[in-house]
Structures are given as C-alpha cells and as structure tokens.
Amino acid sequence: MSSGTESGVGGDSGSVEARLGTVVQRYQAAVDDFDRELARLMGVNETDLRCLEILLSVQEATPRELSRQLGLTTGSVTTMLDRLEKLAYLTRTPHPDDRRKTLIRVTPEAAQRAFGLMGPFLDEAGRAVRERYTPDQLELFIDYLTFARDLQHRHVERLRELPAPRPTRTGGRQSQGPRGGGAG
C-alpha cells in the first residue's frame, strides 16, 4: 500500500529511509504489475500464479504445504489445484512414502509457458545487474532483501492472526486483464 508520498525520490529532500521506502513501494508495485500481466497471459488468477511460482521453485509440494505458504484453507487449495489441473498446469501423484499425501508438480508444458513469458525479463535483468553492480554491492542487496523479506514474513504472520472484518474471499484476486477493460 502506498503512502502517497512521492517527495524525496530522485531529489535531495527526505530522509534516506523515506526515500528507500518510496522506492521499495514503487518496486513492489512494478512486481505486482508484472505478476498481474503474467497471470493474465497464463489464464489464471494471481493466487494461482503464486502457487505455480512456488511449485517452480521447489519442484513439488503437498497441498498442506501450499496451504501454509499461500495462507489459504485446505479446501481453497483443493479448489485452486482443481482449476490448475484442468488447465494442465499441474499433476497430482501419490507421495512415495506416505500414500495419505499427494505431491503436486508443475507440468513441463506449464513450466515452459511460464519461463517463455518470464525469460526475456530474467535474461535482461541478469545482464543489466551484472553490468551495473559489483559483486560486493550485490552482496549488500542480497543482505537487504533477505532482511526485508524476513521482516515482511513476520508481519504477514501477524496479520494472518487478526480476524477479518467480514468473510474473506478465497482463490485470490482476479486478474484485471488488459488495461482499458478489454477482454484480451
């Protein structure tokens, strides 16, 4: 959520902490925009996309693990997995050691589609970062981003423990589709 404060970015006014906060908010908004467009092109909502991102990073997970990471009920996860399986984006197989559990994996076709859409960005970002920053500077970024992520996770957990003022929706935000309200 943006504070609406734009002063200080790129200028001399404002503390470094305030300027950093504004820049981080803008970065987060850009990531959200990219994810929204990626979800639109994959034909899924943003929570479904986050599930696919998790599975692409860990190779496989159980529905319970996905439920915990996404902050969804197991029933909501089952509904989401049904949608993604219908799109041929994932498979469910029995766990080799515990037949009561199911393992969820992204299909090779879904991985190829996702990486085909993300690849140009990842390639350009990797190249541009290597050209612009030294390894020591990148270590500092890694430290900052790890610290910021851990702080964010602590507060996600804090917020999850608070009661919602009304029943929550399940399945995540729906992709808005192309800008201007077109149907794509």
C-alpha positions in Angstrom: 0.0 0.0 0.0 1.5 3.3 -1.0 1.6 6.2 1.4 1.0 8.6 -1.4 4.3 10.4 -0.6 6.4 11.0 -3.7 8.8 13.6 -2.4 12.4 12.8 -1.9 12.8 10.2 -4.7 15.5 11.3 -7.0 15.8 14.6 -5.1 17.6 15.9 -2.1 14.6 16.2 0.2 13.5 13.5 2.6 15.5 11.0 4.7 17.2 8.1 3.1 14.8 5.8 4.9 11.8 7.7 3.5 13.3 7.6 0.0 14.1 3.9 0.4 10.5 3.2 1.5 9.1 5.0 -1.5 11.5 3.2 -3.9 10.6 -0.2 -2.4 6.9 0.6 -2.7 7.4 1.5 -6.4 9.4 -1.7 -6.9 6.7 -3.8 -5.3 4.0 -2.1 -7.4 6.1 -3.0 -10.6 6.4 -6.6 -9.4 2.6 -6.7 -8.8 2.0 -5.3 -12.3 4.3 -7.9 -13.9 2.6 -10.7 -11.9 -0.8 -9.4 -12.9 0.1 -9.5 -16.6 1.8 -12.9 -16.3 -1.4 -14.2 -14.6 -3.5 -12.8 -17.4 -1.4 -14.4 -20.1 -1.3 -17.7 -18.2 -5.1 -17.5 -17.9 -5.1 -17.8 -14.1 -5.7 -15.5 -11.1 -2.8 -14.1 -9.0 -3.1 -16.7 -6.2 -3.0 -19.5 -8.8 0.1 -17.8 -10.3 1.7 -17.6 -6.9 1.1 -21.3 -6.4 2.8 -22.0 -9.8 5.7 -19.8 -8.7 6.1 -21.8 -5.5 6.0 -25.1 -7.4 8.5 -24.0 -10.0 10.9 -23.0 -7.2 10.6 -26.2 -5.1 9.7 -28.8 -7.8 7.0 -30.4 -5.7 4.9 -29.7 -2.7 1.9 -31.2 -0.8 -1.4 -29.4 -0.7 -0.9 -28.8 3.0 2.5 -27.1 2.3 0.9 -24.9 -0.4 -2.0 -24.1 2.1 0.5 -22.9 4.6 2.6 -20.9 2.2 -0.3 -19.2 0.5 -2.3 -18.6 3.7 -5.3 -20.5 2.3 -7.6 -23.1 3.8 -7.0 -26.7 2.5 -10.5 -26.5 0.9 -9.4 -23.4 -1.1 -6.2 -25.1 -2.1 -8.1 -28.1 -3.4 -10.3 -25.8 -5.5 -7.3 -24.0 -6.8 -5.5 -27.3 -7.6 -8.6 -28.5 -9.5 -8.5 -25.3 -11.6 -4.8 -25.6 -12.4 -5.1 -29.4 -13.1 -7.9 -28.7 -15.5 -5.6 -26.2 -17.4 -3.0 -29.0 -17.5 -0.6 -26.8 -15.4 0.0 -29.3 -12.7 -0.2 -33.0 -11.8 -1.1 -34.8 -8.6 0.6 -38.0 -7.7 0.6 -40.2 -4.5 3.5 -39.5 -2.2 6.1 -42.4 -2.5 6.5 -42.8 1.3 3.0 -41.8 2.6 0.0 -42.8 0.5 -2.2 -40.4 2.5 -0.3 -37.5 1.0 -0.3 -36.1 -2.6 2.6 -34.5 -4.4 1.8 -31.5 -6.6 4.2 -30.7 -9.6 4.0 -28.2 -12.4 3.8 -29.9 -15.8 6.7 -29.4 -18.2 4.4 -27.6 -20.6 3.3 -25.1 -17.9 6.9 -24.5 -16.9 7.9 -23.9 -20.5 5.0 -21.5 -20.9 5.8 -19.6 -17.7 9.5 -19.4 -18.4 8.8 -18.4 -22.0 6.9 -15.4 -20.7 9.4 -14.5 -17.9 12.6 -15.4 -19.7 13.1 -12.1 -21.6 12.8 -10.2 -18.3 15.0 -12.6 -16.4 17.7 -12.5 -19.1 17.7 -8.7 -19.3 17.7 -8.3 -15.6 20.6 -10.7 -15.0 22.6 -9.0 -17.7 21.8 -5.4 -16.6 22.5 -6.2 -12.9 25.9 -7.8 -13.7 26.9 -4.8 -15.8 25.8 -2.2 -13.3 26.8 -3.6 -9.9 29.9 -5.1 -8.3 29.7 -8.5 -6.5 30.2 -6.6 -3.2 27.2 -4.3 -4.0 25.1 -7.4 -4.9 26.0 -9.0 -1.6 24.6 -5.9 0.2 21.4 -6.1 -1.9 21.1 -9.8 -1.0 21.5 -9.0 2.7 18.9 -6.1 2.5 16.4 -8.1 0.5 16.7 -11.2 2.8 16.3 -8.9 5.9 13.3 -7.2 4.3 11.7 -10.5 3.3 12.1 -11.9 6.8 10.6 -8.8 8.3 7.7 -8.9 5.8 7.1 -12.6 6.6 6.9 -11.9 10.3 4.2 -9.2 9.7 2.3 -11.4 7.3 2.0 -14.0 10.1 1.0 -11.2 12.5 -1.8 -10.1 10.1 -2.9 -13.7 9.5 -3.7 -14.0 13.2 -6.0 -11.0 13.2 -9.7 -11.5 12.5 -11.1 -10.2 9.2 -13.9 -7.7 9.5 -16.0 -9.8 7.1 -15.7 -13.2 5.5 -12.6 -13.4 3.2 -12.7 -14.4 -0.4 -10.9 -17.5 -1.5 -8.9 -18.1 -4.7 -7.1 -14.7 -4.7 -7.6 -11.5 -6.6 -8.7 -11.9 -10.2 -6.5 -10.7 -12.9 -7.9 -7.4 -14.3 -6.9 -8.4 -17.9 -5.6 -5.9 -20.3 -5.5 -2.2 -19.3 -8.6 -0.3 -20.5 -11.0 -3.0 -19.7 -10.6 -5.0 -23.0 -11.4 -8.7 -22.9 -7.9 -9.7 -24.2 
